[in-house]
């Protein structure tokens, strides 16, 4: 007759081994840190979200937020099928930064 405790231990052995392997891999990944992923390459991702628009005669004021991962600098504005003069935009807007 077999020992019920040994039978239970044998049935749990593969699960325990799998969890141990996963734990070892996660610890190794944590120790290596950011060296496991390569640097992001390619063109910058430019995403601006307009949070507020204020219209006055001859003037449009926009509050924008950079929702992309890279800094963004506003160099041009396109309104009614034409490029228009703009003020501001001299400094890049950092990630999640906001500017009027």
N, CA, C and O atoms as a Tinker XYZ file with bonds, in Angstrom:
   400  protein
     1  N      0.841000   -1.158000    0.000000    73     2
     2  CA     0.000000    0.000000    0.000000    64     1     3
     3  C      0.897000    1.236000    0.000000    63     2     4     5
     4  O      1.886000    1.294000    0.730000    81     3
     5  N      0.551000    2.202000   -0.807000    73     3     6
     6  CA     1.395000    3.387000   -0.911000    64     5     7
     7  C      0.968000    4.450000    0.090000    63     6     8     9
     8  O     -0.180000    4.501000    0.533000    81     7
     9  N      1.908000    5.273000    0.419000    73     7    10
    10  CA     1.688000    6.344000    1.375000    64     9    11
    11  C      0.909000    7.476000    0.677000    63    10    12    13
    12  O      1.350000    7.952000   -0.369000    81    11
    13  N     -0.241000    7.920000    1.231000    73    11    14
    14  CA    -1.011000    8.982000    0.577000    64    13    15
    15  C     -0.252000   10.305000    0.525000    63    14    16    17
    16  O     -0.462000   11.111000   -0.381000    81    15
    17  N      0.621000   10.521000    1.488000    73    15    18
    18  CA     1.405000   11.761000    1.478000    64    17    19
    19  C      2.371000   11.793000    0.299000    63    18    20    21
    20  O      2.530000   12.833000   -0.341000    81    19
    21  N      2.997000   10.701000    0.013000    73    19    22
    22  CA     3.934000   10.610000   -1.112000    64    21    23
    23  C      3.201000   10.772000   -2.433000    63    22    24    25
    24  O      3.715000   11.392000   -3.363000    81    23
    25  N      1.998000   10.214000   -2.514000    73    23    26
    26  CA     1.216000   10.344000   -3.742000    64    25    27
    27  C      0.839000   11.800000   -3.986000    63    26    28    29
    28  O      0.885000   12.278000   -5.119000    81    27
    29  N      0.468000   12.502000   -2.919000    73    27    30
    30  CA     0.132000   13.915000   -3.045000    64    29    31
    31  C      1.356000   14.720000   -3.455000    63    30    32    33
    32  O      1.260000   15.600000   -4.311000    81    31
    33  N      2.500000   14.429000   -2.856000    73    31    34
    34  CA     3.730000   15.137000   -3.186000    64    33    35
    35  C      4.125000   14.894000   -4.640000    63    34    36    37
    36  O      4.547000   15.820000   -5.333000    81    35
    37  N      3.988000   13.648000   -5.104000    73    35    38
    38  CA     4.304000   13.335000   -6.497000    64    37    39
    39  C      3.373000   14.056000   -7.462000    63    38    40    41
    40  O      3.803000   14.439000   -8.550000    81    39
    41  N      2.115000   14.250000   -7.096000    73    39    42
    42  CA     1.187000   14.936000   -8.005000    64    41    43
    43  C      1.474000   16.440000   -8.063000    63    42    44    45
    44  O      1.199000   17.091000   -9.071000    81    43
    45  N      2.029000   16.986000   -6.972000    73    43    46
    46  CA     2.341000   18.420000   -6.955000    64    45    47
    47  C      3.739000   18.733000   -7.476000    63    46    48    49
    48  O      4.033000   19.904000   -7.720000    81    47
    49  N      4.592000   17.775000   -7.654000    73    47    50
    50  CA     5.981000   17.986000   -8.064000    64    49    51
    51  C      6.111000   18.737000   -9.389000    63    50    52    53
    52  O      6.916000   19.666000   -9.458000    81    51
    53  N      5.361000   18.389000  -10.455000    73    51    54
    54  CA     5.503000   19.151000  -11.708000    64    53    55
    55  C      5.086000   20.624000  -11.557000    63    54    56    57
    56  O      5.693000   21.506000  -12.164000    81    55
    57  N      4.064000   20.880000  -10.756000    73    55    58
    58  CA     3.609000   22.252000  -10.543000    64    57    59
    59  C      4.668000   23.050000   -9.798000    63    58    60    61
    60  O      4.953000   24.193000  -10.157000    81    59
    61  N      5.245000   22.463000   -8.779000    73    59    62
    62  CA     6.282000   23.138000   -8.002000    64    61    63
    63  C      7.518000   23.395000   -8.870000    63    62    64    65
    64  O      8.120000   24.466000   -8.786000    81    63
    65  N      7.892000   22.434000   -9.688000    73    63    66
    66  CA     9.043000   22.605000  -10.576000    64    65    67
    67  C      8.798000   23.730000  -11.581000    63    66    68    69
    68  O      9.689000   24.538000  -11.841000    81    67
    69  N      7.603000   23.781000  -12.139000    73    67    70
    70  CA     7.259000   24.833000  -13.096000    64    69    71
    71  C      7.307000   26.206000  -12.435000    63    70    72    73
    72  O      7.849000   27.149000  -13.012000    81    71
    73  N      6.756000   26.332000  -11.251000    73    71    74
    74  CA     6.786000   27.605000  -10.537000    64    73    75
    75  C      8.216000   28.022000  -10.199000    63    74    76    77
    76  O      8.542000   29.208000  -10.246000    81    75
    77  N      9.066000   27.057000   -9.861000    73    75    78
    78  CA    10.462000   27.365000   -9.555000    64    77    79
    79  C     11.184000   27.887000  -10.795000    63    78    80    81
    80  O     11.963000   28.837000  -10.706000    81    79
    81  N     10.931000   27.278000  -11.936000    73    79    82
    82  CA    11.551000   27.736000  -13.185000    64    81    83
    83  C     11.079000   29.146000  -13.538000    63    82    84    85
    84  O     11.886000   29.989000  -13.932000    81    83
    85  N      9.795000   29.403000  -13.401000    73    83    86
    86  CA     9.259000   30.739000  -13.684000    64    85    87
    87  C      9.877000   31.767000  -12.737000    63    86    88    89
    88  O     10.231000   32.867000  -13.162000    81    87
    89  N     10.005000   31.418000  -11.469000    73    87    90
    90  CA    10.603000   32.332000  -10.497000    64    89    91
    91  C     12.060000   32.621000  -10.849000    63    90    92    93
    92  O     12.492000   33.770000  -10.747000    81    91
    93  N     12.814000   31.636000  -11.252000    73    91    94
    94  CA    14.212000   31.824000  -11.632000    64    93    95
    95  C     14.318000   32.738000  -12.844000    63    94    96    97
    96  O     15.177000   33.619000  -12.881000    81    95
    97  N     13.458000   32.540000  -13.830000    73    95    98
    98  CA    13.470000   33.388000  -15.029000    64    97    99
    99  C     13.114000   34.828000  -14.673000    63    98   100   101
   100  O     13.747000   35.757000  -15.173000    81    99
   101  N     12.119000   35.027000  -13.825000    73    99   102
   102  CA    11.733000   36.387000  -13.434000    64   101   103
   103  C     12.836000   37.080000  -12.632000    63   102   104   105
   104  O     13.069000   38.275000  -12.814000    81   103
   105  N     13.503000   36.361000  -11.766000    73   103   106
   106  CA    14.612000   36.942000  -11.006000    64   105   107
   107  C     15.755000   37.318000  -11.944000    63   106   108   109
   108  O     16.350000   38.385000  -11.795000    81   107
   109  N     16.066000   36.457000  -12.902000    73   107   110
   110  CA    17.126000   36.771000  -13.868000    64   109   111
   111  C     16.754000   37.999000  -14.700000    63   110   112   113
   112  O     17.612000   38.840000  -14.969000    81   111
   113  N     15.507000   38.111000  -15.105000    73   111   114
   114  CA    15.051000   39.263000  -15.881000    64   113   115
   115  C     15.141000   40.541000  -15.058000    63   114   116   117
   116  O     15.526000   41.588000  -15.577000    81   115
   117  N     14.789000   40.462000  -13.787000    73   115   118
   118  CA    14.870000   41.637000  -12.916000    64   117   119
   119  C     16.317000   42.056000  -12.703000    63   118   120   121
   120  O     16.600000   43.251000  -12.617000    81   119
   121  N     17.226000   41.116000  -12.617000    73   119   122
   122  CA    18.631000   41.446000  -12.399000    64   121   123
   123  C     19.272000   42.035000  -13.641000    63   122   124   125
   124  O     20.141000   42.901000  -13.539000    81   123
   125  N     18.854000   41.576000  -14.811000    73   123   126
   126  CA    19.409000   42.117000  -16.052000    64   125   127
   127  C     18.838000   43.494000  -16.354000    63   126   128   129
   128  O     19.498000   44.307000  -17.001000    81   127
   129  N     17.632000   43.764000  -15.900000    73   127   130
   130  CA    17.019000   45.076000  -16.064000    64   129   131
   131  C     16.735000   45.428000  -17.513000    63   130   132   133
   132  O     16.268000   44.596000  -18.291000    81   131
   133  N     17.024000   46.682000  -17.866000    73   131   134
   134  CA    16.709000   47.194000  -19.195000    64   133   135
   135  C     17.601000   46.666000  -20.292000    63   134   136   137
   136  O     17.342000   46.918000  -21.468000    81   135
   137  N     18.648000   45.940000  -19.940000    73   135   138
   138  CA    19.546000   45.422000  -20.965000    64   137   139
   139  C     18.898000   44.325000  -21.807000    63   138   140   141
   140  O     19.462000   43.917000  -22.821000    81   139
   141  N     17.737000   43.849000  -21.406000    73   139   142
   142  CA    17.101000   42.769000  -22.151000    64   141   143
   143  C     16.344000   43.284000  -23.362000    63   142   144   145
   144  O     16.103000   42.528000  -24.304000    81   143
   145  N     15.962000   44.561000  -23.357000    73   143   146
   146  CA    15.219000   45.131000  -24.473000    64   145   147
   147  C     16.106000   46.093000  -25.248000    63   146   148   149
   148  O     16.819000   46.893000  -24.643000    81   147
   149  N     16.076000   46.030000  -26.581000    73   147   150
   150  CA    16.892000   46.972000  -27.353000    64   149   151
   151  C     16.285000   48.379000  -27.304000    63   150   152   153
   152  O     15.105000   48.551000  -27.000000    81   151
   153  N     17.111000   49.373000  -27.608000    73   151   154
   154  CA    16.624000   50.743000  -27.683000    64   153   155
   155  C     15.616000   50.858000  -28.817000    63   154   156   157
   156  O     15.758000   50.221000  -29.860000    81   155
   157  N     14.603000   51.674000  -28.596000    73   155   158
   158  CA    13.602000   51.895000  -29.641000    64   157   159
   159  C     14.247000   52.701000  -30.755000    63   158   160   161
   160  O     14.867000   53.734000  -30.501000    81   159
   161  N     14.101000   52.234000  -31.986000    73   159   162
   162  CA    14.694000   52.904000  -33.129000    64   161   163
   163  C     13.590000   53.352000  -34.062000    63   162   164   165
   164  O     12.444000   52.921000  -33.939000    81   163
   165  N     13.941000   54.217000  -34.995000    73   163   166
   166  CA    12.987000   54.687000  -35.982000    64   165   167
   167  C     12.636000   56.140000  -35.726000    63   166   168   169
   168  O     13.186000   56.777000  -34.827000    81   167
   169  N     11.720000   56.653000  -36.518000    73   167   170
   170  CA    11.357000   58.065000  -36.360000    64   169   171
   171  C     10.625000   58.302000  -35.043000    63   170   172   173
   172  O      9.995000   57.388000  -34.511000    81   171
   173  N     10.703000   59.528000  -34.512000    73   171   174
   174  CA     9.995000   59.809000  -33.261000    64   173   175
   175  C      8.485000   59.728000  -33.454000    63   174   176   177
   176  O      7.969000   59.985000  -34.542000    81   175
   177  N      7.803000   59.373000  -32.404000    73   175   178
   178  CA     6.345000   59.296000  -32.446000    64   177   179
   179  C      5.811000   60.623000  -31.937000    63   178   180   181
   180  O      6.024000   60.983000  -30.779000    81   179
   181  N      5.119000   61.347000  -32.800000    73   179   182
   182  CA     4.613000   62.668000  -32.448000    64   181   183
   183  C      3.100000   62.601000  -32.276000    63   182   184   185
   184  O      2.368000   62.357000  -33.235000    81   183
   185  N      2.643000   62.819000  -31.056000    73   183   186
   186  CA     1.211000   62.805000  -30.769000    64   185   187
   187  C      0.892000   63.990000  -29.866000    63   186   188   189
   188  O      1.403000   64.094000  -28.752000    81   187
   189  N      0.049000   64.869000  -30.359000    73   187   190
   190  CA    -0.411000   66.005000  -29.562000    64   189   191
   191  C     -1.914000   65.901000  -29.398000    63   190   192   193
   192  O     -2.630000   65.600000  -30.354000    81   191
   193  N     -2.385000   66.145000  -28.210000    73   191   194
   194  CA    -3.824000   66.180000  -27.939000    64   193   195
   195  C     -4.199000   67.615000  -27.610000    63   194   196   197
   196  O     -3.590000   68.239000  -26.741000    81   195
   197  N     -5.204000   68.138000  -28.304000    73   195   198
   198  CA    -5.685000   69.487000  -28.027000    64   197   199
   199  C     -6.651000   69.396000  -26.856000    63   198   200   201
   200  O     -7.700000   68.759000  -26.953000    81   199
   201  N     -6.290000   70.039000  -25.743000    73   199   202
   202  CA    -7.117000   69.977000  -24.540000    64   201   203
   203  C     -8.086000   71.152000  -24.440000    63   202   204   205
   204  O     -9.170000   71.021000  -23.872000    81   203
   205  N     -7.698000   72.288000  -24.985000    73   203   206
   206  CA    -8.563000   73.464000  -24.880000    64   205   207
   207  C     -8.337000   74.359000  -26.089000    63   206   208   209
   208  O     -7.202000   74.549000  -26.528000    81   207
   209  N     -9.425000   74.907000  -26.626000    73   207   210
   210  CA    -9.361000   75.846000  -27.737000    64   209   211
   211  C    -10.065000   77.121000  -27.327000    63   210   212   213
   212  O    -11.201000   77.091000  -26.854000    81   211
   213  N     -9.384000   78.246000  -27.511000    73   211   214
   214  CA    -9.951000   79.543000  -27.157000    64   213   215
   215  C     -9.910000   80.421000  -28.402000    63   214   216   217
   216  O     -8.838000   80.714000  -28.932000    81   215
   217  N    -11.090000   80.839000  -28.865000    73   215   218
   218  CA   -11.191000   81.642000  -30.086000    64   217   219
   219  C    -11.511000   83.088000  -29.744000    63   218   220   221
   220  O    -12.464000   83.369000  -29.018000    81   219
   221  N    -10.715000   83.996000  -30.268000    73   219   222
   222  CA   -10.990000   85.429000  -30.194000    64   221   223
   223  C    -10.761000   85.984000  -31.592000    63   222   224   225
   224  O    -10.071000   85.341000  -32.383000    81   223
   225  N    -11.306000   87.146000  -31.936000    73   223   226
   226  CA   -11.131000   87.672000  -33.297000    64   225   227
   227  C     -9.648000   87.774000  -33.686000    63   226   228   229
   228  O     -8.870000   88.475000  -33.038000    81   227
   229  N     -9.283000   87.069000  -34.742000    73   227   230
   230  CA    -7.927000   87.079000  -35.258000    64   229   231
   231  C     -6.924000   86.271000  -34.450000    63   230   232   233
   232  O     -5.720000   86.375000  -34.683000    81   231
   233  N     -7.401000   85.467000  -33.502000    73   231   234
   234  CA    -6.489000   84.764000  -32.612000    64   233   235
   235  C     -7.088000   83.428000  -32.202000    63   234   236   237
   236  O     -8.267000   83.353000  -31.855000    81   235
   237  N     -6.282000   82.373000  -32.239000    73   235   238
   238  CA    -6.689000   81.039000  -31.758000    64   237   239
   239  C     -5.646000   80.600000  -30.745000    63   238   240   241
   240  O     -4.462000   80.517000  -31.069000    81   239
   241  N     -6.073000   80.318000  -29.528000    73   239   242
   242  CA    -5.168000   79.820000  -28.491000    64   241   243
   243  C     -5.506000   78.359000  -28.214000    63   242   244   245
   244  O     -6.651000   78.014000  -27.926000    81   243
   245  N     -4.490000   77.514000  -28.308000    73   243   246
   246  CA    -4.668000   76.083000  -28.067000    64   245   247
   247  C     -3.830000   75.655000  -26.869000    63   246   248   249
   248  O     -2.686000   76.082000  -26.709000    81   247
   249  N     -4.405000   74.825000  -26.050000    73   247   250
   250  CA    -3.645000   74.155000  -25.000000    64   249   251
   251  C     -3.470000   72.723000  -25.475000    63   250   252   253
   252  O     -4.446000   72.004000  -25.689000    81   251
   253  N     -2.213000   72.314000  -25.638000    73   251   254
   254  CA    -1.926000   70.980000  -26.166000    64   253   255
   255  C     -1.098000   70.195000  -25.153000    63   254   256   257
   256  O     -0.346000   70.764000  -24.361000    81   255
   257  N     -1.256000   68.878000  -25.200000    73   255   258
   258  CA    -0.489000   67.968000  -24.339000    64   257   259
   259  C      0.187000   66.940000  -25.236000    63   258   260   261
   260  O     -0.424000   66.403000  -26.160000    81   259
   261  N      1.447000   66.678000  -24.954000    73   259   262
   262  CA     2.194000   65.658000  -25.681000    64   261   263
   263  C      1.833000   64.300000  -25.099000    63   262   264   265
   264  O      2.245000   63.974000  -23.986000    81   263
   265  N      1.077000   63.516000  -25.833000    73   263   266
   266  CA     0.663000   62.193000  -25.370000    64   265   267
   267  C      1.545000   61.083000  -25.911000    63   266   268   269
   268  O      1.320000   59.909000  -25.614000    81   267
   269  N      2.548000   61.442000  -26.703000    73   267   270
   270  CA     3.464000   60.444000  -27.246000    64   269   271
   271  C      4.653000   60.225000  -26.332000    63   270   272   273
   272  O      4.805000   60.929000  -25.333000    81   271
   273  N      5.498000   59.259000  -26.658000    73   271   274
   274  CA     6.643000   58.938000  -25.805000    64   273   275
   275  C      7.847000   59.862000  -26.010000    63   274   276   277
   276  O      8.747000   59.887000  -25.171000    81   275
   277  N      7.878000   60.618000  -27.103000    73   275   278
   278  CA     9.023000   61.458000  -27.433000    64   277   279
   279  C      8.695000   62.935000  -27.276000    63   278   280   281
   280  O      7.535000   63.324000  -27.408000    81   279
   281  N      9.707000   63.775000  -26.995000    73   279   282
   282  CA     9.467000   65.222000  -26.959000    64   281   283
   283  C      9.031000   65.719000  -28.338000    63   282   284   285
   284  O      9.490000   65.216000  -29.363000    81   283
   285  N      8.139000   66.713000  -28.351000    73   283   286
   286  CA     7.589000   67.248000  -29.602000    64   285   287
   287  C      7.755000   68.760000  -29.598000    63   286   288   289
   288  O      7.534000   69.422000  -28.583000    81   287
   289  N      8.152000   69.302000  -30.764000    73   287   290
   290  CA     8.246000   70.747000  -30.913000    64   289   291
   291  C      7.291000   71.154000  -32.020000    63   290   292   293
   292  O      7.352000   70.612000  -33.124000    81   291
   293  N      6.403000   72.109000  -31.736000    73   291   294
   294  CA     5.428000   72.577000  -32.720000    64   293   295
   295  C      6.129000   73.609000  -33.598000    63   294   296   297
   296  O      6.570000   74.649000  -33.110000    81   295
   297  N      6.230000   73.320000  -34.894000    73   295   298
   298  CA     6.920000   74.219000  -35.814000    64   297   299
   299  C      5.959000   74.879000  -36.794000    63   298   300   301
   300  O      6.259000   75.953000  -37.314000    81   299
   301  N      4.813000   74.261000  -37.057000    73   299   302
   302  CA     3.862000   74.788000  -38.026000    64   301   303
   303  C      2.448000   74.570000  -37.532000    63   302   304   305
   304  O      2.180000   73.688000  -36.716000    81   303
   305  N      1.548000   75.397000  -38.047000    73   303   306
   306  CA     0.119000   75.218000  -37.786000    64   305   307
   307  C     -0.598000   75.302000  -39.119000    63   306   308   309
   308  O     -0.278000   76.153000  -39.949000    81   307
   309  N     -1.553000   74.435000  -39.323000    73   307   310
   310  CA    -2.298000   74.350000  -40.577000    64   309   311
   311  C     -3.764000   74.615000  -40.263000    63   310   312   313
   312  O     -4.414000   73.798000  -39.611000    81   311
   313  N     -4.296000   75.760000  -40.724000    73   311   314
   314  CA    -5.672000   76.151000  -40.446000    64   313   315
   315  C     -6.345000   76.504000  -41.762000    63   314   316   317
   316  O     -5.815000   77.297000  -42.540000    81   315
   317  N     -7.510000   75.918000  -42.013000    73   315   318
   318  CA    -8.276000   76.192000  -43.239000    64   317   319
   319  C     -7.426000   76.065000  -44.496000    63   318   320   321
   320  O     -7.411000   76.966000  -45.334000    81   319
   321  N     -6.728000   74.960000  -44.624000    73   319   322
   322  CA    -5.922000   74.634000  -45.806000    64   321   323
   323  C     -4.784000   75.607000  -46.049000    63   322   324   325
   324  O     -4.377000   75.790000  -47.196000    81   323
   325  N     -4.260000   76.230000  -45.018000    73   323   326
   326  CA    -3.136000   77.150000  -45.174000    64   325   327
   327  C     -2.283000   77.128000  -43.906000    63   326   328   329
   328  O     -2.789000   76.956000  -42.797000    81   327
   329  N     -0.995000   77.303000  -44.100000    73   327   330
   330  CA    -0.102000   77.425000  -42.950000    64   329   331
   331  C     -0.227000   78.837000  -42.392000    63   330   332   333
   332  O     -0.279000   79.799000  -43.159000    81   331
   333  N     -0.275000   78.975000  -41.089000    73   331   334
   334  CA    -0.444000   80.277000  -40.451000    64   333   335
   335  C      0.705000   80.525000  -39.486000    63   334   336   337
   336  O      1.372000   79.595000  -39.033000    81   335
   337  N      0.921000   81.797000  -39.182000    73   335   338
   338  CA     1.952000   82.172000  -38.215000    64   337   339
   339  C      1.545000   81.699000  -36.831000    63   338   340   341
   340  O      0.362000   81.659000  -36.494000    81   339
   341  N      2.532000   81.345000  -36.045000    73   339   342
   342  CA     2.226000   80.951000  -34.677000    64   341   343
   343  C      3.300000   81.488000  -33.754000    63   342   344   345
   344  O      4.449000   81.696000  -34.144000    81   343
   345  N      2.889000   81.703000  -32.529000    73   343   346
   346  CA     3.847000   82.089000  -31.490000    64   345   347
   347  C      3.921000   80.938000  -30.502000    63   346   348   349
   348  O      2.977000   80.158000  -30.368000    81   347
   349  N      5.028000   80.840000  -29.825000    73   347   350
   350  CA     5.251000   79.688000  -28.957000    64   349   351
   351  C      5.911000   78.596000  -29.768000    63   350   352   353
   352  O      6.282000   78.808000  -30.922000    81   351
   353  N      6.053000   77.477000  -29.193000    73   351   354
   354  CA     6.646000   76.350000  -29.903000    64   353   355
   355  C      8.159000   76.400000  -29.980000    63   354   356   357
   356  O      8.765000   75.615000  -30.709000    81   355
   357  N      8.787000   77.315000  -29.235000    73   355   358
   358  CA    10.249000   77.383000  -29.265000    64   357   359
   359  C     10.878000   76.222000  -28.515000    63   358   360   361
   360  O     11.916000   75.702000  -28.923000    81   359
   361  N     10.256000   75.819000  -27.426000    73   359   362
   362  CA    10.790000   74.742000  -26.593000    64   361   363
   363  C     10.035000   73.435000  -26.870000    63   362   364   365
   364  O      8.821000   73.455000  -27.074000    81   363
   365  N     10.739000   72.312000  -26.878000    73   363   366
   366  CA    10.049000   71.031000  -27.043000    64   365   367
   367  C      9.113000   70.748000  -25.859000    63   366   368   369
   368  O      9.389000   71.133000  -24.723000    81   367
   369  N      8.033000   70.083000  -26.147000    73   367   370
   370  CA     7.082000   69.670000  -25.115000    64   369   371
   371  C      7.463000   68.246000  -24.716000    63   370   372   373
   372  O      7.420000   67.332000  -25.540000    81   371
   373  N      7.828000   68.068000  -23.473000    73   371   374
   374  CA     8.233000   66.746000  -23.004000    64   373   375
   375  C      7.032000   65.812000  -22.903000    63   374   376   377
   376  O      5.885000   66.253000  -22.984000    81   375
   377  N      7.296000   64.537000  -22.730000    73   375   378
   378  CA     6.237000   63.533000  -22.613000    64   377   379
   379  C      5.275000   63.917000  -21.503000    63   378   380   381
   380  O      5.690000   64.191000  -20.376000    81   379
   381  N      4.008000   63.934000  -21.821000    73   379   382
   382  CA     2.902000   64.288000  -20.937000    64   381   383
   383  C      2.965000   65.747000  -20.478000    63   382   384   385
   384  O      2.259000   66.141000  -19.549000    81   383
   385  N      3.813000   66.544000  -21.131000    73   383   386
   386  CA     3.867000   67.970000  -20.829000    64   385   387
   387  C      2.729000   68.715000  -21.511000    63   386   388   389
   388  O      2.153000   68.231000  -22.485000    81   387
   389  N      2.412000   69.892000  -20.994000    73   387   390
   390  CA     1.317000   70.681000  -21.552000    64   389   391
   391  C      1.808000   72.107000  -21.744000    63   390   392   393
   392  O      2.598000   72.618000  -20.951000    81   391
   393  N      1.324000   72.750000  -22.820000    73   391   394
   394  CA     1.709000   74.133000  -23.105000    64   393   395
   395  C      0.539000   74.849000  -23.760000    63   394   396   397
   396  O     -0.279000   74.240000  -24.449000    81   395
   397  N      0.477000   76.163000  -23.530000    73   395   398
   398  CA    -0.571000   76.992000  -24.133000    64   397   399
   399  C     -0.028000   77.609000  -25.371000    63   398   400
   400  O     -0.735000   78.353000  -26.051000    81   399
